[in-house]
Amino acid sequence: MTISGSYLAGFFIGWGARRTIKLTSIITGIALALIGLFVSWGWDGTAVQSWINSANAWLGESIEGAGRYLVSMLPSATAAGGVLGFRRK
């Protein structure tokens, strides 16, 4: 029962990670295109660049902490479920 629950948890974590990465990459691409458009029109992008750098650092620390937490809470069967949940259909 523990192994199957761990596998399912890993599957849904992988599935959610795949969806999150896809959505985040689309939003990031649109934001970068808009920022590039504004900068080409003569807008000063240094404030945006510093905000992006600080947001990137915060996000990296948050993801690293969440990953450590999930690894400590779930058994090894999670890895197999995570791989299968992350892959395409």
Summary of the structure (lengths in Angstrom):
residues: 89
radius of gyration: 18.0
end to end distance: 25.7
largest distance: 60.7
contacts: 210
relative contact order: 0.24
helix: 87%
strand: 0%
